[in-house]
């Protein structure tokens, strides 16, 4: 039944993404994907206040990258260059499996990688990200709105049922870059980016071509280990919830 369904389980969301025409549509889909725990562009989690550990704050972090970290995008060595080439091909493959033409999928993959690379340049290194003191930047709601002027935080907080209290912004430079991207990146690129992240998050659970593509990309190059049977994957996923 899963294989027969293909990409159809995502059809309502894909239709919404295909209908993006302006910034308000783009932001609405960000809110919807966040509601499904797909952290496009940035992450929003709870965390202890660095200056008051007994208090819990909303912690906004950089995110929305398909590769594991900043180095994966920026390190020029052969291994990372190969990883980027595999990633670009993987993005194009999933977009094509979802119904896009090969040429359109390849062009979109180039644009997605370029966008994510610019976000990666503004992202924290793993060492800084792991340092609570270096990521403590408490702000009022008004300051956050000023930091990222081109994003409707008021509507985001309303739909997430969040009070307008102080937040922690782990990487202000990332959110400054995010503001520039929202203002300048084309709607077509945002549409492709959001579609890709939806497909990437769902691929392991979709039909065999999607699941195989996801597994092959996650498997180190040259590793011929077989993909686990779907029943075993379902069992492991269920156990993780217990």
Secondary structure, DSSP 8 states (H G I E B T S, - for coil): -HHHHTTGGGHHHHHHHHT--SHHHHHHHHHHHHHTT---SEEEEEEEETTEEEEEEEEEEE---SSSSHHHHH--SHHHHHHHHHHHHHHHHHHHHTT--HHHHHHHHHHHHHHHHHHHHTS--HHHHT-TTTT--EE-HHHHHHHTTTS-HHHHHHHTT--S--EEES-HHHHHHHHHHHHHS-HHHHHHHHHHHHHHHHGGGS-HHHHHHHHHHHS-TT-------HHHHHHHHHHHT-
